Amino acid sequence: MTIEIKVPQLPESVTDATLVAWHKKPGDAVSRDENLVDLETDKVVLEVPAPGNGTWKEIKIADGTTVTSGEVLAIIEEGEGATVAAAPAKEVSESVTAE
C-alpha cells in the first residue's frame, strides 16, 4: 500500500509555501514521525513528518517549488506495522521582523 505525503494545512492567512529541503531520497527507509521535508512560508518553517513506516518511493515536487495545502509531495511504500493516520505538521520557528 502506498502513502501520499501531502502539504499540511497551512497557517491562517498563508496561501502557499516553498519546499526548502528533502531529508530523505527514494529507496531510503522511513520511520513514523521522522521529518521528511521542510516547507517555508513568510511566517514559519514547517516540518512534515512521515505518517507511517515504509520505504521512500517517489519525490513528486523538487526543492524550491511553491506548493499549496493538500498538494502531494511524495509517495512512501508502506512497511510492516505502519499506520496511515495523517501526522500534523510541526511549527519549527517564527520569524518576526521589527521595523
Secondary structure as UniProt FT lines:
FT   STRAND          2..6
FT   TURN            12..13
FT   STRAND          17..22
FT   TURN            26..27
FT   STRAND          29..30
FT   TURN            32..33
FT   STRAND          35..40
FT   STRAND          44..49
FT   STRAND          54..59
FT   TURN            63..64
FT   STRAND          66..67
FT   TURN            69..70
FT   STRAND          72..78
FT   TURN            80..81
FT   STRAND          90..94
//
